[in-house]
Amino acid sequence: MAELIVDITGITDNGGYPLWAKAEFTDRFGQVHKLYDKLPVFAADDDMTVPRKGTARCFIAEDCGEYLIVELSHPDYIEDENGDSRFEVDKNLVRVSAEKGAAMSPVALPALDKLLNEFDDCVIDYHIMRGMEPHRGEKSHRDAVLFAMKRESAQCRADIGEGIAYDSSLMRGVKISAQMLLCSTVRTWGHGSEAENCIGKSYWCAFSEPPYGRGLRRKDFDRLNKVLFPMGADVLEVYSWSTDWSEYFDVGNEWWCCICISVYDRAADRYVVMMASATD
């Protein structure tokens, strides 16, 4: 995880919770960029004292030697006043540290972001990450799912001031074939011996039949999966997980159902976690 050091320069709305704040930083060309977001995005407390130092979480897209290209859209979807999220900054403005207890680090995939902006009916949350230690089968899949849930919880805390509760001891995973994952004829996991312990809709059904909107087509499904898994199904290891261990899934479990899937791509050495929980 990386953090861009910013100056919190003002509280823009103190009439509710969480508070809203303005932060600024200067790129390597001397241009000042203004960021407007909830105070917890920039600070670990609710102290309204300004100005003061803060941070904005980011992804290092490229190390260019004397400077870094950082992407603020990961993991907190931050943009400046012009709608830009990628910047060239001096290295002394970026602090790099692994998240405490994390076995994963997020990976930016701009092509995926572009498609998801196009597929505005999609209710699936995608998390791309790379392991900080060698792949260890189901344990690494479990770490990837927990890392994704922590990111969802952090985003929820930034949005409404409260995170997502979960109990990882209740997690149950079962290995399924990559061909089954990418199949557009499987509606639920509840068919066949390899999926008898899985819960929820299939990936295809969750993608193509959201609880609202027009839904998406097979060609959209194929386009997105080509970005996620460019080398195809043969290099994928897939686990489907239970959906009774986190508040994240409560809404979907009431009606539409849920998915929680982890995929390890051996060729790219990265993990994709797909989660969905929605209702009308």
N, C-alpha and C positions, 0 to 999 in steps of 0.2 A: 504494500500500500504506500502511496505517496501523498504528500500534502503540500499544497501551495501556500506559502506564508502571505497573508493579506492583512490590511489595516481595516478594522471595523470602525467606520467613521460616523455612523449614526443609527439610531433606532427609528425606523420609519413608521411603525404602528405599534403602540403599546396598549391598544384597547382590547386585546384578546390574548389567547395563549395557543400556540407559542408566539413569542414576539417576532416581529419582522425587522430586519436590519439591512444596512447598506455596508458593503465592503469594497475595498479598492486594492489594486496592485498595478505595478508598472511593468510592461513587457520590455524586452531587450532593446527595442527601438525607442524607448522613452514615452510610449503612449500609455496613458492611464485608462484602465478598464474598471467600470463600476459594475458590481454584482449586487443584486437584490434577492434576498431569500430569507428563510426563517433563521432566527438567531442560532438555534442548535446546529445548523449546517456549518456555521463558522466558529462556534465556541462550545465548550463542554459545560457551560453554566448559563444562568439567566441574568448575569450581572449586566446592568444597563449602562455601566460606565463606558464612555467613549471620549476620545478615540483610544483604542487598544489593539494589540495584536490578536490575530486569529488565524485560522487555517481553512482551506477548502480542499477536500479530498479530490484526488485526480489520478489519472493514469498517465504514465510516461510513454508517449507514443514513439518517441525517438530520442536517442542520445546523440547529439550532433557535436560532441567534443566540448566546445566552449559554452554551449547552451543546450537547453532541453526543449523539446516540443511536448507540451502537456495537453491532455484532453480532460476538460472539466465535466463533460457529460457522463463520465464514469467515476464513481458510482452514484452520484447525487443529482445528475441532470442539471448542472449549473450552466447558465449562459450569461454573457455580459449584456449591457443595455442594447446592443445591436444584434443580439441573437447568436453571437459567436461563442464557441466553446473550446476551440483549439488555439493555443498561443505558444509563441516562442519566448522563453524566459531565461534569465541568468540562473545558473545552477544554485547560487546561494539563496534563491527564493524557494527551493524545493527540498523538502525533508522526506527522506525515504526510510521507512521502517516497516517491518512485518507486523501485521496485526497480532496482538497477543493471543497465543493459543491457536493461531490459524495455521493450517497446513496447506493453504491455497493462496494464490494471488490472482486478482482479476485480470482478464485479457480483453482489450478493446477490439471490437469487430465492427468497424464503421459500415461495412456492406450489410450487416444484419440490421443495424439501426435504420438504415435507409429503407430496407424492405418493411420493417415494422411500422415505420411512419406511413408507408403506403397501405399496409394492411391494418387499417385502424379498427377493424372489428375483432382482431385477434386478442384473446383474453389470456394467452399464455405468457408467463414471465420467463425470460431466458437469461441464464447466467453463464458466462464463459469464464473459465479460470484455468490456471496451470498449477500443478502440484509443486510444493517446495521440497518434496522428497520423492524417491522412486515409487512408482505405482505398486500398490499392494492389494490389488483385487477389491473385494467388497469393502474393506476398511477405507480405502481411498475414495470409493464411491460415497460412503457414508460421510466422510469429511467434506466432500464436495457439496452434498445436499445440505449439511449443517452450515457451511460457509454461505451458501445461497440464502438460507433462511435467516442468517444473521444480517445479511445485506438487506433483505426485505424488512426485517425488524428495524434496522437503522433508518431506512427510508420512511417507514411508518412513524418512527419517533420524530423525525425531522418534519413530517407533515402534520401530525396531530399531537405531538408531545408525549406519545406513549408507544412503546414497542410491542412486539408480538410474543406472547408466552408460548413455550413449547417444552416438551419432555422427550429428550432424545432416547431415553430408555425404552420408549414405546415403538421406536422405528423398526419396521420389518421390511427387508428387501428380498426380492427374488430375481434371479438372473433370467433374462429373456433373450431371444435372438434379435439381432439387428434387423433382420428381414421382417420380423413381426412388428418391430417398432415403426418401420417405414411403410408398412402395408396400408393401403387406403381402402381395404375392404373389412378390416377388423374394427368393430364398433366398441367392444368392451374387451377387457382382459380375461373375462370369465369363461373362456372357451379353450379347451385343450389342457393337457397336463402341465405344460411348461408355464402356464399362467394361472393355475388354479388358486394360488395364494395372493394374486395381485388384486388391487382394489381400484375401481374407478373406470372411467372411459378410456378408450385407446387414445394415443397421441393424435391420430388422424381425426377421430370424432371430436376431440377437444378443439382441434384447429378449425375444422370445417363446419361445426355446428355450435357456435357460441350461443349463450342463452338470449342474446339480442343481436340485432344487426342482420345483414344479408348472408353472412357466412362467407367462406372462401373456397376456392376450387382446387382441384387436383394439381393443376399447373402452378398455382401459387405455393402449394405444399412442396412440390418438387423444387421450385426456385429457392425457397427458403432452406431446404435441407441440403441443397447443393452448396450453399454458402456455409452452412454449419459443418457439413461432412463432405468436403470436396473429394476425398478418396473413396467414397462409397461405403457400403455396409460391411465389407469384408474386414475392415480394420477397426470395427467398433465393438466395444463391450458394453452391454446395457443392463441396468437394473431398474425394476419398477418398485416403488416404495409405498408403504401404507400411508393413509392420510388421516390418521386419528391421533397424531402426536403433536399437532400445532394448531393454535387458534387461526392461523392463516387459512386452514381448510374448512373452518366452521360453516361459512356461508355456503360454499359449494356442497358440503355434505348434507345440507338441509334439502337440496333439490337437484341442482344441475349436475352435481358430482364433481370430482377433482382428478387431477393427475399429479404425480410426483415421480419424475424419471431422471436418472443420471446416466450419462453416456461418456465413456472414455474412448478417445480417438488415439489409437496407438501411433498412427502416422504423424499426426500433429502434436502428440504428447500434450493434449489438453482435455478438459472436461466440459461438458455441456449439461447443465441442470435445467429441466423444464418443469415448471409448476403452474397449476391453474386452479382457481377456485372462484366461482362466480355464481350469480343468481340474477333473476330479472327484477 
